[in-house]
Amino acid sequence: MCGIVGYVGDRQALDVVVEGLRRLEYRGYDSAGVATVTAGVLHTRKRAGKLGNLEKMLAESPLPASTVGMGHTRWATHGAPTDRNAHPHLDDDGRVAVIHNGIIENFATLRHELEQRGHDLRSDTDTEVVAHLLSEEFEPAGRDLAEALRRVCRRLEGAFTLVAVHAEVPDVVVGARRNSPLVVGVGAGENFLGSDVAAFIAHTREAIELGQDQVVELRRDGVTVTTFDGEPAEVRPYHVDWDASAAEKGGYDHFMLKEIAEQPRAVADTLRGRIGPDGRLHLDEMRLSDDELREIDKIVIVACGTAYHAGLLAKYAIEHWTRIPCEVETASEFRYRDPILTRSTLVVAISQSGETMDTLMALRHAKEQRSRVLAICNVNGSTIPRESDAVVYTHAGPEVAVASTKAFLTQVVAVQLVALYLAQVRGTKWGDEIAAHVRELATMPEKVDQVLDTVEPVRALARTLVDARTVLFLGRHVGYPVALEGALKLKELAYMHAEGFPAGELKHGPIALIEDGLPVVVIVPSPAARSVLHDKIVSNIQEVRARGARTIVIAEEGDAAVEPYADHLVRIPRVPVLLQPLLATVPLQVLACEMATAKGYDVDQPRNLAKSVTVE
Ligand code: F6R
């Protein structure tokens, strides 16, 4: 949730660190801070608010040249987002600086003990205790900062990525990881640390993923990784296959617009290499044998936010193709209700970042109950796929805007692939039926592109809706999760009250909300595939319109029945019913993005949000 960068090498550390922070700002933007070491002296600058505030401060009050440094952008957990609570935090003498992502659960006890020993803690954060503890351990650890950090980590409870520098070891940056992400970037004569590879991708594409409970010592000429007990640790070096330009805006005003536009490619990349010439699917990272897949008698999907909506869609696909009962649960609720899990339950954890703590904890709970876990994830090597038995990566590329767009579409593709693959292995559908659907799936990049070509009127429509107090979204069958996703996008971006309902529920309460001029967005199922459902939703449109609603209807090409009742009609190509969400979601993303822009809001970094929620 916070962004972390560390550097040691020959360049000006501050330039590298601030540039890295800019790429990580999506992780949190309540405050930002840096620390460097020059000639045995530690220097820091930190400021509440976005990175721009810190940059202004650095311009007014520059730091001396340094080749060792670290930086942080914060998403506040303990303590208000003020200058005082911004990272880095220091010990009493200002010799050690620490930055942190996560939550130190036993910080209150540690703080009390430190205060009893005469330390003066100046912030409200949980992080500051680490700076004081490191300071205490430095001498006993033989002035070895990595060893001091290992000793401190053994006393910490909770989730943390920590990075620290010390005035007396000016050529070293140390880091530690438990339950929060930290990646090493390996350069020539320089090395980097980052919450994710975006922090250093402009300098190196060679990375090392740190495992759980590991400490890294970074020097100009090398990287040493150990366990918290000081044993040499096994690490996984890898090559990052996307470049810096993929993390840039590429000419768009916002990352979100760029990411919406990238959806045809993201969908194509997620399908690439997975469909054989005979229409059979190959999921190489599945890592569960066919026998194991045949044993599954229940599937439980856990995810949060937008990924949860992809999970809701997975249920339709999985139950249709495999006839295996499937439940979908908000990850944050899952482990608290004692769910029924057995060895033959497959738990599917869906997460763009692979670091969402609620989803990770749900996954761990499932593993404790001996269930098998399959991750659907976008970030290679992140914690959720690492801890899962199998993984299907969505190849959306880096998603920087906080509101998820292309990751969602690729998650929907991935769940289709998983459902069809299970059907293929278990023989629950005829091979040619599966192959026909797979062929349709393969046409989706082109169809998403067609939708993108026709969204201009949606932009114009969005600008007329900015004064609405509420927007309702209605859908049925797979249109219902799309309605939820449309409402979530509007809440998080345009800060508007929005609700998604199954259209059939209208008469059971929500219809009371309808008043003159209230915008109601309706996602209409294909008239071909399920005509009863289609006819019912056409009735629902009439019901809300009769009560004064302004109807915005998303319907397939050729669906003439909706025309008399649509104040605004958005057309999408005709596709098999289970694939319609891949198209119907796109205008809703555009609608929310445009409404937020029209209201003057920061589309890429909406207030109070962070890209990956690495605390529970
Ligand atoms: C909404 C959004 C969030 C995330 C949720 C899960 O636009 O981005 O609701 O979908 O926080 O994040 P991941 O997929 O990283 O687990």
Boltz pocket constraint, residues with backbone or C-beta under 6 A from the ligand:
constraints:
  - pocket:
      binder: B
      contacts: [[A, 304], [A, 305], [A, 306], [A, 307], [A, 308], [A, 350], [A, 351], [A, 352], [A, 353], [A, 354], [A, 355], [A, 356], [A, 359], [A, 402], [A, 403], [A, 404], [A, 405], [A, 488], [A, 492], [A, 610], [A, 611], [A, 612], [A, 613]]
      max_distance: 6.0
